[in-house]
Amino acid sequence: MLRLTQYLQYLHRGGSQPRPERAAARGPVVIWNLIRRCNLTCQHCYSTSANKDFAGELSTDEVFAVMDDLAAFGVPVLILSGGEPLLRPDIFRIGKRARDMGFYVGLSSNGTLINAENVRQLADTGFDYVGISPGWHRCHPRPFPPYWMAVSIWPCMACGWPIRPG
């Protein structure tokens, strides 16, 4: 993975300082589609999702058992995705347990369900990273998509999370 931020910092220094050593890979990064359900149906999305429940998805206890296996395997990073992971009623329990187990925990969301009411719960869960898909505005049913993207981003900024363009 190219760490663009580090490379730009290196260039900004005029390339005069040596590049930082690459960290040894500790294990695979797991991007886990915990749920197929999504409140959007974006054409650009890689997930086969719809706004309905799907049979056969893992229960909370089954998710925890898989997390135990991932930890035993040495996985350092767990990114919770979907569909839309915020449609899972246990997403905050899952995120908290992953954090407590020592994973670097990310949440990859379309951003439409992040609001002033649940952003504190997102922060309290301890997510290291919350990613909001920059392309969802192309398939969002509401008018003025940039406004709705801002509605998702401002609560995250209020919690002190850095916002970076995707």
Secondary structure as UniProt FT lines:
FT   HELIX           4..12
FT   TURN            13..15
FT   STRAND          29..35
FT   TURN            43..44
FT   TURN            55..56
FT   HELIX           60..73
FT   STRAND          77..82
FT   HELIX           85..87
FT   TURN            89..90
FT   HELIX           91..100
FT   TURN            101..102
FT   STRAND          104..109
FT   TURN            112..113
FT   TURN            116..118
FT   HELIX           119..125
FT   STRAND          129..132
FT   TURN            134..135
FT   HELIX           136..138
FT   HELIX           145..158
FT   TURN            159..160
//
